[in-house]
Amino acid sequence: MTDPRTRHHPGPHAHPQARDRIRAAFAEAGVTGWLHAVDIDSGAQIDAGADRLVVTASVHKLCLLVALHQQAEAGRLVLTEQTECPRDGRTAGPTGLAAMLDAARVSLRDAAYLMVAVSDNTAADLLLERVGLDAVNDSTRRLGLTRTHATQTFREFLATIREDAGNGGPQALADPQVVARLRAVDPARTNRSTPRDMTRLLGAIWRDEACTPEHGAAIRRLLGLQVWPHRLASGFPFDDVLVAGKTGSAPTVRNEVGVVEYPDGGRYAVAVFTRAASPAATLPAADAVIGTAARIAVDALRTPGPRATGRGTID
C-alpha cells in the first residue's frame, strides 16, 4: 500500500486492477460489496458496483443531517432550538437518547451530534419530526442524488424488522431464510441510495456546495466525531490521516460512507455497502473489509499508474 504522505494525480482510469482486488477482499471476508471512491478535487474514481441500489440503514442519517442544516440556512429552524425527548415511546437503539432512561431536553444541533457520533435512533427521529421526510428527499433531489430516497423513519425501519421476524423474535434473525424476507434488507422497500450518490453527497459537503461554508463546516465536524473505528477508519491507521464518516447497519448489512483526508491535501470520498452471507450479528472480518476495500481504492487513486510487483504482475 502507498505511503499516506505521498500524493499523485492519476487519470480517471488509473489502476483498473483495484476493482478486482476490492472484490477479492469482499469475497475473502464473506460479503458481497459495492464501492465507489472519488478524489474530491480531481474527479478520479474507482467503481466497484457504484450504481447498485443499496439499503442505507443509518447512512441515511447523513441525508437528514444535510437537510437539517439546509433548513437552518433557509431560516426555517434554529439549530439551538430545544426539543423534548419524553421518557416513553422512544425509538429503540443501544446508544444515546435511545438507551437513556429519563426524559431529556436537547437542542437540535446536539441531537444531530448524537445521531451522527453514536448513531442514536431516537435523536434521528426527533430531528425527522422537525424536518420531515419530504424535506430530506427534497434535499437529496436538489443535490442530484436521483437514486436516493427516504421512505420511512428509523422507528418504522426497526418496526419492519420486528414484524418480519415474526413470533421468533430477535432470535429468528439467526435464520438466513428469515433475514431474506426482511423488508429492511430490500432496497426497493426501505431507505435507499447508491455508492455513487453517496460520494456525490460527500463531495458536495466537502466543497461547500450542499450548504454555506458555515453549515458545511458544522456537518464535517460532526462526521469527524463518529466514534466507530472498526469499519472505514480501520483502513487508515495513521495519526495524520483524518477519517470522517457515517455507518449503517441492519441484519447482514454493514455500510459506511465517509471522507479520508491526507496531510498533503488529498481528499477522497468513499462509500462502501456490504451484505454478509452469514446472519451472525458479530462478524469482525465483515466490518474490517470496509476499511480494507476503502484503502485499496484510495491507494489506487493516489498512485499514478500500474506498477510492477516483485512477482512480475501488475498490482
Helices and strands as residue ranges (DSSP letters): H 17-28, E 31-39, E 45-48, E 54-55, G 57-59, H 60-73, E 82-85, G 96-99, E 104-107, H 108-117, H 121-131, H 133-142, H 154-165, G 166-174, H 176-180, G 183-185, G 187-189, E 192-193, H 195-206, H 213-224, G 232-235, E 242-250, E 253-261, E 267-276, H 284-301
